[in-house]
Amino acid sequence: MIFPRAKAGLMASLAIGITLIGCSNKETVILPPVKVNVVRAIQSDVPMYEEFVAQVFGQADVDIRTRVEGWVTSVHFKEGSTVQKGALLYTIDDIEYKNRVDRQASEVARAKTELVRAQNDLSRVKPLTELKALSQKDLDNAQASYEAAIAQVKAAEASLENARVELGYTRVYAPFDGVVGISNVRVGDYVSRAGGTSVLTTVSNIGGVRVRFQISEREYLRLAQMTQAELASASKNVQLILADGTLYPENGQVNFADREIDPKTGTLTIETTFPNPKGLLRPGLFVKARVLLKSLPNSILIPQRAVFQLQTLNQVFTVTDSSTLKVTVVEVGPKIGDGWVITKGLNAGDPVAVIGTAALTPNSKIEVVEMKWPETEKNNQQ
């Protein structure tokens, strides 16, 4: 028989025992391994590029200017269209210039008539002078009048030719094959050789284009230390990155470098040339010029997000055969796209964990999730 007080004590003892057993079971709960993305370090030749903000210019960008004054009577092109060399672009009122040609033509006729008279006088005076019928002074005067008449004919003919040239300037033609821009004047506008009305439009040859960019003094000095072979290779490996991030399919080459560092900006202008067979590149387009300076052969690459820094140390989590994490100190080189060159501490094929924000520590047990790294592969292929 169990007395009530003893029964109560027994029940308390059982409760304490159950609690202890529960606590003991809770402490021995083993959590499943955390899934962690793992990539393998790759080995590849890494191209070292420098990128510069650049602007596109036509192979030739020519402002079409008027060389005479007058009213625009007709415009013979569609803005933004392709024009051929010698195509008529503008007609300027030519009545005044036709009248000037007629006036100069009459001056030529008058001068030639005077020349005939002076030549006849000389022909008459010369034999009379030989016969002593006229003095030497008379002969000299006749000879001078004849020579003056010749000069007058030449001057009149030159004025006539100049009038004809100016008459020709009332017709404005395309200087080469290209694309014509927006017209700055319309039919009925008055144009002159001076002031803002002198530029009628612009014609650009875009069969090939020029791309200009600026480099700093420090970049110039670094390039100046490269060997002639490296510079020759870099000058022929210029690429363009367009505004949408795509790579222009044609490669360009350096055309020239300016003679001086601009004292206002501290930069040196570099010009490159690119073929433009499809006319994709237009003058004024902003792009990025990417220059291949050199390549790092057989470099080890891993994602940048796999590297974490602790004071002056760069570390990564490598994965052991038992799927546990191990801290490895590495030495890093330049960053290439999404990747980071590892100069010491890793070999090709070493598994590296990309833990992100996960709170993991060394020797943590993980479940490996193989992760592809297309960004690096893409960068290496470009």
MOPE-V305618 format. One record per residue. N is the residue number from 1. SS is DSSP state (alpha for helix, beta for strand, coil for the rest). PHI is phi in radians with two decimals (none if undefined). BURIAL is + if it has 9 or more other ideal C-beta (glycine too) atoms within 8 Angstrom, else -. Layout:
n=N ss=SS phi=PHI burial=BURIAL
n=N ss=SS phi=PHI burial=BURIAL
This chain:
n=1 ss=coil phi=none burial=-
n=2 ss=coil phi=-1.82 burial=-
n=3 ss=coil phi=-1.23 burial=-
n=4 ss=alpha phi=-0.96 burial=-
n=5 ss=alpha phi=-1.12 burial=-
n=6 ss=alpha phi=-1.16 burial=-
n=7 ss=alpha phi=-1.10 burial=+
n=8 ss=alpha phi=-1.11 burial=-
n=9 ss=alpha phi=-1.16 burial=-
n=10 ss=alpha phi=-1.10 burial=+
n=11 ss=alpha phi=-1.13 burial=-
n=12 ss=alpha phi=-1.12 burial=-
n=13 ss=alpha phi=-1.13 burial=-
n=14 ss=alpha phi=-1.09 burial=-
n=15 ss=alpha phi=-1.09 burial=-
n=16 ss=alpha phi=-1.12 burial=-
n=17 ss=alpha phi=-1.14 burial=-
n=18 ss=alpha phi=-1.10 burial=-
n=19 ss=alpha phi=-1.07 burial=-
n=20 ss=alpha phi=-1.11 burial=-
n=21 ss=alpha phi=-1.11 burial=-
n=22 ss=alpha phi=-1.09 burial=-
n=23 ss=alpha phi=-1.11 burial=-
n=24 ss=alpha phi=-1.13 burial=-
n=25 ss=alpha phi=-1.14 burial=-
n=26 ss=alpha phi=-1.12 burial=-
n=27 ss=alpha phi=-1.22 burial=-
n=28 ss=coil phi=-1.71 burial=-
n=29 ss=coil phi=-1.19 burial=-
n=30 ss=coil phi=-1.87 burial=-
n=31 ss=coil phi=-1.33 burial=-
n=32 ss=coil phi=-1.19 burial=-
n=33 ss=coil phi=-1.06 burial=-
n=34 ss=beta phi=-1.40 burial=+
n=35 ss=beta phi=-1.31 burial=-
n=36 ss=beta phi=-2.30 burial=+
n=37 ss=beta phi=-1.21 burial=+
n=38 ss=beta phi=-2.28 burial=+
n=39 ss=beta phi=-2.05 burial=+
n=40 ss=beta phi=-1.86 burial=+
n=41 ss=coil phi=-1.04 burial=+
n=42 ss=beta phi=-1.88 burial=+
n=43 ss=beta phi=-2.07 burial=-
n=44 ss=beta phi=-2.80 burial=-
n=45 ss=beta phi=-1.32 burial=+
n=46 ss=beta phi=-1.82 burial=+
n=47 ss=beta phi=-1.30 burial=+
n=48 ss=beta phi=-1.79 burial=+
n=49 ss=beta phi=-1.84 burial=+
n=50 ss=beta phi=-2.10 burial=-
n=51 ss=beta phi=-1.97 burial=-
n=52 ss=beta phi=-2.39 burial=+
n=53 ss=beta phi=-1.23 burial=-
n=54 ss=beta phi=-2.38 burial=+
n=55 ss=beta phi=-2.35 burial=+
n=56 ss=beta phi=-1.63 burial=+
n=57 ss=beta phi=-2.23 burial=+
n=58 ss=beta phi=-1.19 burial=+
n=59 ss=beta phi=-1.04 burial=+
n=60 ss=beta phi=-2.56 burial=-
n=61 ss=beta phi=-2.09 burial=+
n=62 ss=beta phi=-1.98 burial=+
n=63 ss=beta phi=-1.32 burial=-
n=64 ss=beta phi=-1.51 burial=+
n=65 ss=beta phi=-1.98 burial=-
n=66 ss=coil phi=-1.43 burial=+
n=67 ss=coil phi=-1.97 burial=-
n=68 ss=coil phi=-2.41 burial=+
n=69 ss=coil phi=-1.86 burial=-
n=70 ss=beta phi=2.81 burial=+
n=71 ss=beta phi=-1.62 burial=+
n=72 ss=beta phi=-1.27 burial=+
n=73 ss=beta phi=-1.72 burial=-
n=74 ss=beta phi=-2.85 burial=-
n=75 ss=beta phi=-2.08 burial=+
n=76 ss=coil phi=-1.92 burial=-
n=77 ss=coil phi=-2.45 burial=+
n=78 ss=coil phi=-1.73 burial=-
n=79 ss=coil phi=-1.03 burial=+
n=80 ss=coil phi=1.45 burial=-
n=81 ss=coil phi=-1.61 burial=-
n=82 ss=beta phi=-1.53 burial=-
n=83 ss=beta phi=-2.14 burial=+
n=84 ss=coil phi=-1.69 burial=-
n=85 ss=coil phi=-1.02 burial=-
n=86 ss=coil phi=1.53 burial=-
n=87 ss=coil phi=-1.21 burial=+
n=88 ss=beta phi=-1.27 burial=-
n=89 ss=beta phi=-1.83 burial=+
n=90 ss=beta phi=-2.37 burial=+
n=91 ss=beta phi=-2.15 burial=+
n=92 ss=beta phi=-1.94 burial=+
n=93 ss=coil phi=-0.86 burial=+
n=94 ss=coil phi=-1.99 burial=+
n=95 ss=alpha phi=-1.04 burial=-
n=96 ss=alpha phi=-1.04 burial=-
n=97 ss=alpha phi=-1.36 burial=+
n=98 ss=alpha phi=-1.14 burial=+
n=99 ss=alpha phi=-1.08 burial=-
n=100 ss=alpha phi=-1.16 burial=+
n=101 ss=alpha phi=-1.11 burial=+
n=102 ss=alpha phi=-1.09 burial=-
n=103 ss=alpha phi=-1.13 burial=+
n=104 ss=alpha phi=-1.25 burial=+
n=105 ss=alpha phi=-1.12 burial=+
n=106 ss=alpha phi=-1.18 burial=-
n=107 ss=alpha phi=-1.15 burial=+
n=108 ss=alpha phi=-1.13 burial=+
n=109 ss=alpha phi=-1.10 burial=-
n=110 ss=alpha phi=-1.10 burial=+
n=111 ss=alpha phi=-1.15 burial=+
n=112 ss=alpha phi=-1.18 burial=+
n=113 ss=alpha phi=-1.10 burial=-
n=114 ss=alpha phi=-1.12 burial=+
n=115 ss=alpha phi=-1.14 burial=+
n=116 ss=alpha phi=-1.10 burial=-
n=117 ss=alpha phi=-1.08 burial=+
n=118 ss=alpha phi=-1.13 burial=+
n=119 ss=alpha phi=-1.17 burial=+
n=120 ss=alpha phi=-1.15 burial=-
n=121 ss=alpha phi=-1.07 burial=+
n=122 ss=alpha phi=-1.13 burial=+
n=123 ss=alpha phi=-1.14 burial=-
n=124 ss=alpha phi=-1.40 burial=+
n=125 ss=alpha phi=-1.30 burial=+
n=126 ss=alpha phi=-1.04 burial=+
n=127 ss=alpha phi=-1.20 burial=-
n=128 ss=alpha phi=-1.15 burial=+
n=129 ss=alpha phi=-1.18 burial=+
n=130 ss=alpha phi=-1.14 burial=-
n=131 ss=coil phi=-1.51 burial=-
n=132 ss=coil phi=1.19 burial=-
n=133 ss=coil phi=-1.38 burial=-
n=134 ss=coil phi=-2.19 burial=-
n=135 ss=coil phi=-1.43 burial=-
n=136 ss=alpha phi=-1.11 burial=-
n=137 ss=alpha phi=-1.11 burial=-
n=138 ss=alpha phi=-1.10 burial=+
n=139 ss=alpha phi=-1.15 burial=+
n=140 ss=alpha phi=-1.09 burial=-
n=141 ss=alpha phi=-1.14 burial=-
n=142 ss=alpha phi=-1.16 burial=+
n=143 ss=alpha phi=-1.15 burial=+
n=144 ss=alpha phi=-1.16 burial=-
n=145 ss=alpha phi=-1.12 burial=+
n=146 ss=alpha phi=-1.15 burial=+
n=147 ss=alpha phi=-1.15 burial=-
n=148 ss=alpha phi=-1.13 burial=+
n=149 ss=alpha phi=-1.16 burial=+
n=150 ss=alpha phi=-1.08 burial=+
n=151 ss=alpha phi=-1.09 burial=-
n=152 ss=alpha phi=-1.15 burial=+
n=153 ss=alpha phi=-1.12 burial=+
n=154 ss=alpha phi=-1.10 burial=-
n=155 ss=alpha phi=-1.14 burial=+
n=156 ss=alpha phi=-1.15 burial=+
n=157 ss=alpha phi=-1.15 burial=+
n=158 ss=alpha phi=-1.14 burial=-
n=159 ss=alpha phi=-1.13 burial=+
n=160 ss=alpha phi=-1.12 burial=+
n=161 ss=alpha phi=-1.10 burial=-
n=162 ss=alpha phi=-1.11 burial=+
n=163 ss=alpha phi=-1.14 burial=+
n=164 ss=alpha phi=-1.16 burial=+
n=165 ss=alpha phi=-1.08 burial=-
n=166 ss=alpha phi=-1.09 burial=+
n=167 ss=alpha phi=-1.07 burial=+
n=168 ss=alpha phi=-1.14 burial=-
n=169 ss=coil phi=-1.19 burial=+
n=170 ss=coil phi=-1.29 burial=+
n=171 ss=beta phi=-1.97 burial=+
n=172 ss=beta phi=-1.85 burial=+
n=173 ss=beta phi=-2.03 burial=-
n=174 ss=coil phi=-1.25 burial=+
n=175 ss=coil phi=-1.36 burial=-
n=176 ss=coil phi=-2.85 burial=+
n=177 ss=coil phi=-1.18 burial=+
n=178 ss=beta phi=3.10 burial=+
n=179 ss=beta phi=-1.91 burial=+
n=180 ss=beta phi=-1.62 burial=+
n=181 ss=coil phi=-1.59 burial=+
n=182 ss=coil phi=-1.26 burial=-
n=183 ss=coil phi=-1.35 burial=+
n=184 ss=coil phi=-1.51 burial=-
n=185 ss=coil phi=-2.30 burial=+
n=186 ss=coil phi=-2.18 burial=-
n=187 ss=coil phi=-1.03 burial=-
n=188 ss=coil phi=1.75 burial=-
n=189 ss=coil phi=-1.29 burial=+
n=190 ss=beta phi=-1.71 burial=-
n=191 ss=beta phi=-2.08 burial=+
n=192 ss=coil phi=-2.52 burial=+
n=193 ss=coil phi=-1.32 burial=-
n=194 ss=coil phi=-2.05 burial=-
n=195 ss=coil phi=1.53 burial=-
n=196 ss=alpha phi=-1.28 burial=-
n=197 ss=alpha phi=-1.51 burial=+
n=198 ss=alpha phi=-1.31 burial=+
n=199 ss=beta phi=-1.52 burial=+
n=200 ss=beta phi=-1.48 burial=+
n=201 ss=beta phi=-2.89 burial=+
n=202 ss=beta phi=-2.29 burial=+
n=203 ss=beta phi=-2.02 burial=+
n=204 ss=beta phi=-2.10 burial=+
n=205 ss=beta phi=-1.60 burial=+
n=206 ss=beta phi=-1.98 burial=+
n=207 ss=beta phi=-1.08 burial=-
n=208 ss=beta phi=-2.39 burial=+
n=209 ss=beta phi=-2.26 burial=+
n=210 ss=beta phi=-1.85 burial=+
n=211 ss=beta phi=-2.15 burial=+
n=212 ss=beta phi=-2.01 burial=+
n=213 ss=beta phi=-2.55 burial=+
n=214 ss=beta phi=-2.02 burial=+
n=215 ss=beta phi=-2.05 burial=+
n=216 ss=beta phi=-1.34 burial=-
n=217 ss=alpha phi=-1.07 burial=+
n=218 ss=alpha phi=-1.12 burial=-
n=219 ss=alpha phi=-1.15 burial=+
n=220 ss=alpha phi=-1.09 burial=+
n=221 ss=alpha phi=-1.13 burial=-
n=222 ss=alpha phi=-1.17 burial=-
n=223 ss=alpha phi=-1.18 burial=+
n=224 ss=alpha phi=-1.14 burial=-
n=225 ss=coil phi=-1.51 burial=-
n=226 ss=coil phi=-1.32 burial=+
n=227 ss=coil phi=-1.28 burial=-
n=228 ss=alpha phi=-1.07 burial=-
n=229 ss=alpha phi=-1.15 burial=-
n=230 ss=alpha phi=-1.14 burial=+
n=231 ss=alpha phi=-1.14 burial=+
n=232 ss=alpha phi=-1.10 burial=-
n=233 ss=alpha phi=-1.18 burial=+
n=234 ss=alpha phi=-1.14 burial=+
n=235 ss=alpha phi=-1.19 burial=+
n=236 ss=coil phi=-1.79 burial=+
n=237 ss=coil phi=-2.19 burial=+
n=238 ss=beta phi=-1.84 burial=+
n=239 ss=beta phi=-2.08 burial=+
n=240 ss=beta phi=-2.07 burial=+
n=241 ss=beta phi=-1.86 burial=+
n=242 ss=coil phi=-1.39 burial=+
n=243 ss=coil phi=-1.09 burial=-
n=244 ss=coil phi=-1.54 burial=-
n=245 ss=coil phi=1.56 burial=-
n=246 ss=coil phi=-1.42 burial=-
n=247 ss=beta phi=-1.66 burial=-
n=248 ss=coil phi=-1.12 burial=+
n=249 ss=coil phi=-1.23 burial=-
n=250 ss=coil phi=-1.77 burial=+
n=251 ss=coil phi=-1.57 burial=-
n=252 ss=beta phi=-2.07 burial=+
n=253 ss=beta phi=-2.48 burial=+
n=254 ss=beta phi=-1.20 burial=+
n=255 ss=beta phi=-1.61 burial=-
n=256 ss=beta phi=-2.88 burial=-
n=257 ss=beta phi=-2.04 burial=-
n=258 ss=coil phi=-1.06 burial=-
n=259 ss=coil phi=-1.31 burial=-
n=260 ss=coil phi=-2.50 burial=-
n=261 ss=coil phi=-1.39 burial=-
n=262 ss=beta phi=-1.11 burial=+
n=263 ss=coil phi=-1.17 burial=-
n=264 ss=coil phi=-1.38 burial=-
n=265 ss=coil phi=-1.96 burial=-
n=266 ss=coil phi=1.19 burial=-
n=267 ss=beta phi=-2.22 burial=+
n=268 ss=beta phi=-2.00 burial=+
n=269 ss=beta phi=-1.50 burial=+
n=270 ss=beta phi=-2.01 burial=+
n=271 ss=beta phi=-2.03 burial=+
n=272 ss=beta phi=-2.10 burial=+
n=273 ss=beta phi=-2.11 burial=+
n=274 ss=beta phi=-2.33 burial=+
n=275 ss=beta phi=-1.21 burial=-
n=276 ss=coil phi=-2.43 burial=+
n=277 ss=coil phi=-1.10 burial=-
n=278 ss=coil phi=-1.70 burial=-
n=279 ss=coil phi=1.23 burial=-
n=280 ss=coil phi=-1.16 burial=-
n=281 ss=coil phi=-1.46 burial=+
n=282 ss=coil phi=-2.12 burial=-
n=283 ss=coil phi=-0.98 burial=+
n=284 ss=coil phi=1.64 burial=-
n=285 ss=coil phi=-1.19 burial=+
n=286 ss=beta phi=-1.63 burial=-
n=287 ss=beta phi=-2.44 burial=+
n=288 ss=beta phi=-2.01 burial=+
n=289 ss=beta phi=-1.58 burial=+
n=290 ss=beta phi=-1.99 burial=+
n=291 ss=beta phi=-1.90 burial=+
n=292 ss=beta phi=-1.44 burial=+
n=293 ss=beta phi=-1.45 burial=+
n=294 ss=beta phi=-2.89 burial=+
n=295 ss=beta phi=-2.19 burial=-
n=296 ss=beta phi=-1.73 burial=+
n=297 ss=beta phi=-1.30 burial=-
n=298 ss=beta phi=0.90 burial=-
n=299 ss=beta phi=-1.52 burial=+
n=300 ss=beta phi=-1.62 burial=+
n=301 ss=beta phi=-2.21 burial=+
n=302 ss=beta phi=-2.43 burial=+
n=303 ss=beta phi=-1.12 burial=+
n=304 ss=alpha phi=-1.07 burial=+
n=305 ss=alpha phi=-1.26 burial=-
n=306 ss=alpha phi=-1.51 burial=+
n=307 ss=coil phi=-1.77 burial=+
n=308 ss=beta phi=-2.18 burial=-
n=309 ss=beta phi=-1.89 burial=-
n=310 ss=beta phi=-2.24 burial=-
n=311 ss=coil phi=0.97 burial=-
n=312 ss=coil phi=-1.68 burial=-
n=313 ss=beta phi=-1.74 burial=-
n=314 ss=beta phi=-1.88 burial=+
n=315 ss=beta phi=-2.27 burial=+
n=316 ss=beta phi=-2.37 burial=+
n=317 ss=beta phi=-1.68 burial=+
n=318 ss=beta phi=-1.63 burial=+
n=319 ss=beta phi=-1.91 burial=+
n=320 ss=coil phi=-1.42 burial=-
n=321 ss=coil phi=-1.12 burial=-
n=322 ss=coil phi=-1.61 burial=-
n=323 ss=coil phi=1.04 burial=+
n=324 ss=beta phi=-2.06 burial=+
n=325 ss=beta phi=-1.50 burial=+
n=326 ss=beta phi=-2.38 burial=+
n=327 ss=beta phi=-1.35 burial=+
n=328 ss=beta phi=-2.22 burial=+
n=329 ss=beta phi=-1.43 burial=-
n=330 ss=beta phi=-2.23 burial=+
n=331 ss=beta phi=-1.94 burial=-
n=332 ss=beta phi=-1.95 burial=+
n=333 ss=beta phi=-1.98 burial=+
n=334 ss=beta phi=-1.28 burial=-
n=335 ss=beta phi=-1.58 burial=-
n=336 ss=beta phi=-2.21 burial=+
n=337 ss=coil phi=1.09 burial=-
n=338 ss=coil phi=-1.56 burial=-
n=339 ss=beta phi=-1.85 burial=+
n=340 ss=beta phi=-2.37 burial=+
n=341 ss=beta phi=-1.32 burial=+
n=342 ss=beta phi=-1.81 burial=+
n=343 ss=beta phi=-1.57 burial=-
n=344 ss=beta phi=-2.78 burial=-
n=345 ss=coil phi=2.01 burial=-
n=346 ss=coil phi=-2.34 burial=+
n=347 ss=coil phi=-2.08 burial=-
n=348 ss=coil phi=-1.04 burial=-
n=349 ss=coil phi=1.59 burial=-
n=350 ss=coil phi=-1.12 burial=+
n=351 ss=beta phi=-1.35 burial=+
n=352 ss=beta phi=-2.17 burial=+
n=353 ss=beta phi=-1.48 burial=+
n=354 ss=beta phi=-1.90 burial=+
n=355 ss=coil phi=-1.55 burial=+
n=356 ss=coil phi=1.08 burial=-
n=357 ss=coil phi=-1.72 burial=-
n=358 ss=coil phi=-1.14 burial=-
n=359 ss=coil phi=-1.54 burial=-
n=360 ss=coil phi=-2.02 burial=+
n=361 ss=coil phi=-2.18 burial=-
n=362 ss=coil phi=-0.97 burial=-
n=363 ss=coil phi=1.26 burial=-
n=364 ss=coil phi=-1.20 burial=+
n=365 ss=beta phi=-1.45 burial=-
n=366 ss=beta phi=-2.25 burial=+
n=367 ss=beta phi=-1.86 burial=+
n=368 ss=beta phi=-1.26 burial=+
n=369 ss=beta phi=-2.05 burial=-
n=370 ss=beta phi=-1.08 burial=-
n=371 ss=coil phi=-2.12 burial=-
n=372 ss=coil phi=-1.45 burial=-
n=373 ss=coil phi=-2.28 burial=+
n=374 ss=alpha phi=-1.18 burial=-
n=375 ss=alpha phi=-1.06 burial=+
n=376 ss=alpha phi=-1.16 burial=+
n=377 ss=alpha phi=-1.06 burial=+
n=378 ss=alpha phi=-1.11 burial=+
n=379 ss=alpha phi=-1.13 burial=+
n=380 ss=alpha phi=-1.27 burial=+
n=381 ss=alpha phi=-1.38 burial=-
n=382 ss=coil phi=-1.31 burial=-
